[in-house]
Amino acid sequence: MSKKYLGFVLPLLFGGFILYGTNPDYKQHEALVAMTCKSKEDGENVTMCPLGYGKKTSTKFDRKEFVVYNAGILSYSTYEEKFSSFGILGNVFVTINEDEA
């Protein structure tokens, strides 16, 4: 009976250590969200004002509005309710709320 539990617990512990060791940190989330925010702003400014006419609204990346929640094996961040990112296994995935962005 103990071999049965050992066969279940060891892979679970090993998987937990892998997830914990590869969890993205604050800087990885910040870099990807800031880059996405900047590229989205650059794209909007170019398409909205190709000749410099019109009203340009440029908002810089504000670190005060950026929050990262870390649960040890995965992490989640939000930025002004426009961007969300999810981090697991050393990768950060960004989602954009099109209604707000």
C-alpha positions, 0 to 999 in steps of 0.5 A: 500500500505504501508503494501505491502512495509513493508512486502518487506522491513523488510525481506530484512533488516533482511536478510541484518543484518544477512549477515552483522553480520555473514560475515567472517573476515580477520583472518577466510579467512587467517586461512583457506587459510594458512591451505589449502596452507600448506596441499597442500604443504605437500601432494606434498612434500610427493608424489614427494619425498617419500624417500627424493630424488628429488627437494623439493620446499617449499613456506611458506604462505606469508601474503603480497600476501594475499588480502581480499576484504570485501563488508559488506555482503560477502567477497572474498580473493585471494592468489597468483592467486592460491587460492580464497576464498568466505565468507558468513554466517560465512563460508569460501569456498576455491577454488584452481586454479589447473593450477597455484597451 
